[in-house]
Every structure is written in structure tokens, then in C-alpha cells.
Amino acid sequence: MYTLQKGTMPFSVLKWVGTATGVIGAFILALNLPLSGWGWVLFATSSLCWTIAGMVMRDYSLVVLQSAFFIVDIVGIWRWLII
């Protein structure tokens, strides 16, 4: 079984996916189009990636921040896409 480790290519990809989905999600929400609800899905993906990255880096302030953002993202998904 492969473990995610700091300094490996999969770890770097995880961080870049987190960054890209966060930036794209922000632009989608800022445009306030009918598909803007999907920006929350991208934000949730970003938050999850950065939560995992924070755990690997043992940066617990990042883990707490991104976990809180993930909860906010779930609320956004619920309000924009589910109800």
C-alpha cells in the first residue's frame, strides 16, 4: 500500500488540485451564474485536498481551517444544489 508522503509527486499533485479547484470554484461563484452552485463542489474538493495535505505536513492549524471550510462548503452544496 502506498502512503502519501511530503515531497512526493502524488503529494504535490494533491496540493495543486486543491489550489486549482479553489481558484476555479471562487471564479464560478463570483460570476453568479445558474451553475454557480457547482463552485461549492470545487471548494469542497479544494478543502478536502488541503485538509489531507495539512495532515501529511502535520500543520494542524491548516487542518482545522480547511475542515471548517469543508463544513461551510457542504452547507453551500446543500443550499445551492440540493434544496
MODELLER restraints for C-alpha pairs under 7 A, 6 or more apart:
rsr = mdl.restraints
at = mdl.atoms
rsr.add(forms.Gaussian(group=physical.xy_distance, feature=features.Distance(at['CA:4:A'], at['CA:10:A']), mean=6.96, stdev=0.5))
rsr.add(forms.Gaussian(group=physical.xy_distance, feature=features.Distance(at['CA:4:A'], at['CA:11:A']), mean=6.21, stdev=0.5))
rsr.add(forms.Gaussian(group=physical.xy_distance, feature=features.Distance(at['CA:5:A'], at['CA:11:A']), mean=6.35, stdev=0.5))
rsr.add(forms.Gaussian(group=physical.xy_distance, feature=features.Distance(at['CA:5:A'], at['CA:56:A']), mean=6.51, stdev=0.5))
rsr.add(forms.Gaussian(group=physical.xy_distance, feature=features.Distance(at['CA:6:A'], at['CA:56:A']), mean=6.46, stdev=0.5))
rsr.add(forms.Gaussian(group=physical.xy_distance, feature=features.Distance(at['CA:6:A'], at['CA:57:A']), mean=6.52, stdev=0.5))
rsr.add(forms.Gaussian(group=physical.xy_distance, feature=features.Distance(at['CA:14:A'], at['CA:49:A']), mean=5.95, stdev=0.5))
rsr.add(forms.Gaussian(group=physical.xy_distance, feature=features.Distance(at['CA:15:A'], at['CA:49:A']), mean=6.57, stdev=0.5))
rsr.add(forms.Gaussian(group=physical.xy_distance, feature=features.Distance(at['CA:15:A'], at['CA:50:A']), mean=6.50, stdev=0.5))
rsr.add(forms.Gaussian(group=physical.xy_distance, feature=features.Distance(at['CA:15:A'], at['CA:53:A']), mean=6.66, stdev=0.5))
rsr.add(forms.Gaussian(group=physical.xy_distance, feature=features.Distance(at['CA:17:A'], at['CA:46:A']), mean=6.95, stdev=0.5))
rsr.add(forms.Gaussian(group=physical.xy_distance, feature=features.Distance(at['CA:18:A'], at['CA:45:A']), mean=6.72, stdev=0.5))
rsr.add(forms.Gaussian(group=physical.xy_distance, feature=features.Distance(at['CA:18:A'], at['CA:46:A']), mean=3.95, stdev=0.5))
rsr.add(forms.Gaussian(group=physical.xy_distance, feature=features.Distance(at['CA:18:A'], at['CA:47:A']), mean=6.83, stdev=0.5))
rsr.add(forms.Gaussian(group=physical.xy_distance, feature=features.Distance(at['CA:18:A'], at['CA:49:A']), mean=5.07, stdev=0.5))
rsr.add(forms.Gaussian(group=physical.xy_distance, feature=features.Distance(at['CA:18:A'], at['CA:50:A']), mean=5.89, stdev=0.5))
rsr.add(forms.Gaussian(group=physical.xy_distance, feature=features.Distance(at['CA:19:A'], at['CA:46:A']), mean=6.45, stdev=0.5))
rsr.add(forms.Gaussian(group=physical.xy_distance, feature=features.Distance(at['CA:21:A'], at['CA:42:A']), mean=5.08, stdev=0.5))
rsr.add(forms.Gaussian(group=physical.xy_distance, feature=features.Distance(at['CA:21:A'], at['CA:43:A']), mean=6.33, stdev=0.5))
rsr.add(forms.Gaussian(group=physical.xy_distance, feature=features.Distance(at['CA:21:A'], at['CA:45:A']), mean=6.66, stdev=0.5))
rsr.add(forms.Gaussian(group=physical.xy_distance, feature=features.Distance(at['CA:21:A'], at['CA:46:A']), mean=5.35, stdev=0.5))
rsr.add(forms.Gaussian(group=physical.xy_distance, feature=features.Distance(at['CA:22:A'], at['CA:42:A']), mean=6.26, stdev=0.5))
rsr.add(forms.Gaussian(group=physical.xy_distance, feature=features.Distance(at['CA:22:A'], at['CA:43:A']), mean=5.13, stdev=0.5))
rsr.add(forms.Gaussian(group=physical.xy_distance, feature=features.Distance(at['CA:22:A'], at['CA:46:A']), mean=5.13, stdev=0.5))
rsr.add(forms.Gaussian(group=physical.xy_distance, feature=features.Distance(at['CA:25:A'], at['CA:39:A']), mean=4.03, stdev=0.5))
rsr.add(forms.Gaussian(group=physical.xy_distance, feature=features.Distance(at['CA:25:A'], at['CA:40:A']), mean=6.50, stdev=0.5))
rsr.add(forms.Gaussian(group=physical.xy_distance, feature=features.Distance(at['CA:25:A'], at['CA:42:A']), mean=5.04, stdev=0.5))
rsr.add(forms.Gaussian(group=physical.xy_distance, feature=features.Distance(at['CA:25:A'], at['CA:43:A']), mean=5.51, stdev=0.5))
rsr.add(forms.Gaussian(group=physical.xy_distance, feature=features.Distance(at['CA:26:A'], at['CA:39:A']), mean=6.54, stdev=0.5))
rsr.add(forms.Gaussian(group=physical.xy_distance, feature=features.Distance(at['CA:28:A'], at['CA:36:A']), mean=5.34, stdev=0.5))
rsr.add(forms.Gaussian(group=physical.xy_distance, feature=features.Distance(at['CA:28:A'], at['CA:39:A']), mean=5.34, stdev=0.5))
rsr.add(forms.Gaussian(group=physical.xy_distance, feature=features.Distance(at['CA:29:A'], at['CA:36:A']), mean=4.86, stdev=0.5))
rsr.add(forms.Gaussian(group=physical.xy_distance, feature=features.Distance(at['CA:29:A'], at['CA:39:A']), mean=5.47, stdev=0.5))
rsr.add(forms.Gaussian(group=physical.xy_distance, feature=features.Distance(at['CA:37:A'], at['CA:77:A']), mean=6.58, stdev=0.5))
rsr.add(forms.Gaussian(group=physical.xy_distance, feature=features.Distance(at['CA:37:A'], at['CA:80:A']), mean=5.01, stdev=0.5))
rsr.add(forms.Gaussian(group=physical.xy_distance, feature=features.Distance(at['CA:37:A'], at['CA:81:A']), mean=5.90, stdev=0.5))
rsr.add(forms.Gaussian(group=physical.xy_distance, feature=features.Distance(at['CA:40:A'], at['CA:73:A']), mean=5.50, stdev=0.5))
rsr.add(forms.Gaussian(group=physical.xy_distance, feature=features.Distance(at['CA:40:A'], at['CA:76:A']), mean=5.82, stdev=0.5))
rsr.add(forms.Gaussian(group=physical.xy_distance, feature=features.Distance(at['CA:40:A'], at['CA:77:A']), mean=5.58, stdev=0.5))
rsr.add(forms.Gaussian(group=physical.xy_distance, feature=features.Distance(at['CA:41:A'], at['CA:77:A']), mean=6.51, stdev=0.5))
rsr.add(forms.Gaussian(group=physical.xy_distance, feature=features.Distance(at['CA:43:A'], at['CA:73:A']), mean=6.28, stdev=0.5))
rsr.add(forms.Gaussian(group=physical.xy_distance, feature=features.Distance(at['CA:44:A'], at['CA:70:A']), mean=5.38, stdev=0.5))
rsr.add(forms.Gaussian(group=physical.xy_distance, feature=features.Distance(at['CA:44:A'], at['CA:73:A']), mean=5.26, stdev=0.5))
rsr.add(forms.Gaussian(group=physical.xy_distance, feature=features.Distance(at['CA:44:A'], at['CA:74:A']), mean=6.96, stdev=0.5))
rsr.add(forms.Gaussian(group=physical.xy_distance, feature=features.Distance(at['CA:47:A'], at['CA:66:A']), mean=5.08, stdev=0.5))
rsr.add(forms.Gaussian(group=physical.xy_distance, feature=features.Distance(at['CA:47:A'], at['CA:67:A']), mean=6.84, stdev=0.5))
rsr.add(forms.Gaussian(group=physical.xy_distance, feature=features.Distance(at['CA:47:A'], at['CA:69:A']), mean=6.26, stdev=0.5))
rsr.add(forms.Gaussian(group=physical.xy_distance, feature=features.Distance(at['CA:47:A'], at['CA:70:A']), mean=5.34, stdev=0.5))
rsr.add(forms.Gaussian(group=physical.xy_distance, feature=features.Distance(at['CA:48:A'], at['CA:70:A']), mean=6.65, stdev=0.5))
rsr.add(forms.Gaussian(group=physical.xy_distance, feature=features.Distance(at['CA:50:A'], at['CA:66:A']), mean=6.38, stdev=0.5))
rsr.add(forms.Gaussian(group=physical.xy_distance, feature=features.Distance(at['CA:51:A'], at['CA:62:A']), mean=6.84, stdev=0.5))
rsr.add(forms.Gaussian(group=physical.xy_distance, feature=features.Distance(at['CA:51:A'], at['CA:63:A']), mean=4.78, stdev=0.5))
rsr.add(forms.Gaussian(group=physical.xy_distance, feature=features.Distance(at['CA:51:A'], at['CA:66:A']), mean=5.37, stdev=0.5))
rsr.add(forms.Gaussian(group=physical.xy_distance, feature=features.Distance(at['CA:51:A'], at['CA:67:A']), mean=6.24, stdev=0.5))
rsr.add(forms.Gaussian(group=physical.xy_distance, feature=features.Distance(at['CA:54:A'], at['CA:60:A']), mean=6.40, stdev=0.5))
rsr.add(forms.Gaussian(group=physical.xy_distance, feature=features.Distance(at['CA:54:A'], at['CA:62:A']), mean=5.45, stdev=0.5))
rsr.add(forms.Gaussian(group=physical.xy_distance, feature=features.Distance(at['CA:54:A'], at['CA:63:A']), mean=5.11, stdev=0.5))
rsr.add(forms.Gaussian(group=physical.xy_distance, feature=features.Distance(at['CA:55:A'], at['CA:63:A']), mean=6.30, stdev=0.5))
